[in-house]
Amino acid sequence: VADKKTKAPFDLGMPGMAGAKVANAAQARGLLVRNMGDRIAVCPPLIINEAELADLFGRLRQSLDAAMAELKAEGHFKG
């Protein structure tokens, strides 16, 4: 959300929507996620093991942090 207090969503019409920023950051870290507007989907294989799952979520955390930093720098994040 753009504002944690009010739970206001990001403006879906803004260039480079939040989901796209996360997807781009994830791809830069070798993780493919599906961009769905202001959401993303993670679809790991059914045979993923615990170590691979930990790696996936580590890369996802880094991607979310990078996207949030970019949104803050652009003035889109209020919380």
Sine and cosine of phi, psi and omega as CSV:
sin_phi,cos_phi,sin_psi,cos_psi,sin_omega,cos_omega
0.00,0.00,0.44,-0.90,0.00,-1.00
-0.97,0.24,-0.53,0.85,-0.01,-1.00
-0.73,-0.68,0.93,-0.38,-0.06,-1.00
-0.90,0.43,-0.57,0.82,-0.04,-1.00
-0.92,0.40,-0.72,0.69,-0.06,-1.00
-1.00,-0.07,-0.17,0.99,-0.06,-1.00
0.90,0.44,0.42,0.91,0.01,-1.00
-0.93,0.37,0.76,-0.65,0.00,-1.00
-0.97,0.26,0.25,-0.97,0.12,-0.99
-0.92,0.39,0.51,-0.86,0.07,-1.00
-0.92,0.39,0.92,-0.39,-0.06,-1.00
-0.90,0.43,-0.31,0.95,0.01,-1.00
-1.00,0.05,-0.07,1.00,-0.04,-1.00
-0.94,0.33,0.61,-0.79,0.03,-1.00
-0.89,0.46,0.66,-0.75,0.02,-1.00
0.92,0.40,0.84,0.54,-0.05,-1.00
-0.76,0.66,0.34,-0.94,-0.06,-1.00
-0.83,0.56,-0.70,0.71,0.00,-1.00
-0.87,0.50,-0.63,0.78,0.02,-1.00
-0.92,0.39,-0.61,0.79,0.03,-1.00
-0.90,0.43,-0.67,0.74,0.03,-1.00
-0.91,0.41,-0.70,0.72,0.00,-1.00
-0.87,0.49,-0.67,0.75,0.03,-1.00
-0.91,0.41,-0.68,0.74,0.03,-1.00
-0.91,0.42,-0.63,0.78,0.02,-1.00
-0.91,0.42,-0.70,0.72,-0.01,-1.00
-0.88,0.47,-0.61,0.79,0.04,-1.00
-0.90,0.44,-0.37,0.93,0.01,-1.00
-0.98,-0.22,0.21,0.98,0.05,-1.00
0.98,0.19,0.35,0.94,0.00,-1.00
-0.88,-0.48,0.80,-0.60,0.03,-1.00
-0.99,-0.16,0.83,-0.56,0.08,-1.00
-0.80,-0.60,0.31,-0.95,0.00,-1.00
-0.99,-0.13,0.83,-0.55,0.05,-1.00
-0.99,0.15,0.82,-0.58,0.01,-1.00
-0.77,-0.64,0.89,0.46,-0.01,-1.00
0.96,0.29,-0.91,-0.41,0.01,-1.00
-1.00,-0.07,0.28,0.96,0.01,-1.00
-0.75,-0.66,0.28,-0.96,0.14,-0.99
-0.75,-0.66,0.38,-0.93,0.08,-1.00
-0.84,-0.54,0.68,-0.74,0.06,-1.00
-0.92,-0.38,0.80,-0.60,-0.07,-1.00
-0.80,-0.60,0.98,0.21,0.00,-1.00
-0.95,0.30,0.41,-0.91,0.04,-1.00
-0.92,0.39,0.45,-0.89,-0.01,-1.00
-0.91,0.42,-0.35,0.94,-0.03,-1.00
-0.99,-0.11,0.26,0.97,-0.01,-1.00
-0.90,0.44,0.65,-0.76,0.02,-1.00
-0.99,-0.17,0.07,-1.00,-0.11,-0.99
-0.89,0.45,-0.65,0.76,0.01,-1.00
-0.91,0.41,-0.65,0.76,0.03,-1.00
-0.92,0.39,-0.59,0.80,0.04,-1.00
-0.91,0.41,-0.66,0.75,0.06,-1.00
-0.89,0.47,-0.66,0.75,0.04,-1.00
-0.90,0.44,-0.70,0.72,0.02,-1.00
-0.84,0.55,-0.76,0.65,-0.04,-1.00
-0.94,0.33,-0.48,0.88,0.11,-0.99
-0.90,0.43,-0.70,0.71,0.03,-1.00
-0.92,0.39,-0.60,0.80,0.03,-1.00
-0.91,0.42,-0.67,0.74,0.04,-1.00
-0.86,0.51,-0.72,0.70,0.03,-1.00
-0.87,0.49,-0.63,0.77,-0.01,-1.00
-0.92,0.40,-0.69,0.72,0.03,-1.00
-0.89,0.46,-0.68,0.74,0.02,-1.00
-0.89,0.46,-0.68,0.74,0.00,-1.00
-0.91,0.41,-0.68,0.74,0.01,-1.00
-0.91,0.42,-0.65,0.76,0.02,-1.00
-0.90,0.44,-0.66,0.75,0.04,-1.00
-0.88,0.47,-0.65,0.76,0.02,-1.00
-0.92,0.40,-0.69,0.73,0.02,-1.00
-0.90,0.43,-0.64,0.77,0.05,-1.00
-0.90,0.44,-0.69,0.72,-0.01,-1.00
-0.88,0.47,-0.53,0.85,0.01,-1.00
-1.00,0.06,-0.06,1.00,0.03,-1.00
0.99,0.13,0.28,0.96,-0.02,-1.00
-1.00,0.00,-0.33,0.94,-0.09,-1.00
-0.97,-0.22,0.84,-0.55,-0.07,-1.00
-0.98,-0.22,-0.26,0.96,-0.10,-0.99
-0.99,-0.11,0.00,0.00,0.00,0.00
